Amino acid sequence: QLQLQESGPGLVNPSETLSLTCSVSGGSISSNTYYWVWIRQPPGKGLEWIGSIYSRGTTLYNPSLKSRVTMSVDTSKNQFSLKVASVTAADTAVYYCARGSTASSSDIWGQGTVVTVSS
Amino acid sequence: QSALTQPASVSGSPGQSITISCTGTSSDVGGYNSVSWYQQYPGKAPKLLIYEVSNRPSGVSNRFSGSKSGNTASLTISGLQAEDEADYYCSSYTSSITRVFGGGTKLTVL
């Protein structure tokens, strides 16, 4: 059964770059059927789509974050990654990685990782 | 892109049916049959309940159903149970080839 696991620093200094990795197990990230997604949830707030990436590297980003976000995929490690540059306290959130199964849905999610932006 | 509009909260008694609405525009909900719904318990990752407006993934109870009319999608939960108390989010594909979520709805089972 496919599983996703987020990893990365839980604390990031303001103005620095947030970096997270999602490790995929129990299946291949190179599937042509699925794609890979990052979603975040600030404390006490709703879900926000950050972006999506396909196994061949094509990316789609939320326009509100596009200037600061970079996603990449490493098929040799079965992982995909997220970088958010120039972070502020507003980037404090639980970050989820997920598998994209249709245009608007994700059927498998990681457990989420808490990232706090603070000095 | 603006978030889809959901009621902040809804409530119902056990056994009743409730409906949660999700309103967008012709550039998202109204323009595509690509609306999904998620259930989220506190401290947990969201769980997919409905995809492509009205389809249920394997293992999701048939008490959950989805529909759409114009720019508004709806999630109906029938035979309400205490375990249904959670937050619910809708999501839609958009004309910008992106995704957008609703603000979320807190369901209270009285």
Interface residues (C-beta under 8 A of the other chain):
Chain A: V37 G46 L47 E48 W49 S52 L60 Y61 N62 P63 S64 Y96 S101 T102 A103 S104 S105 S106 D107 W109 G110 Q111 G112
Chain B: Q1 A3 Y32 S34 V35 S36 Y38 A45 P46 K47 L48 Y51 E52 P57 Y89 S91 S92 Y93 S96 I97 T98 R99 V100 F101 G102 G103 G104
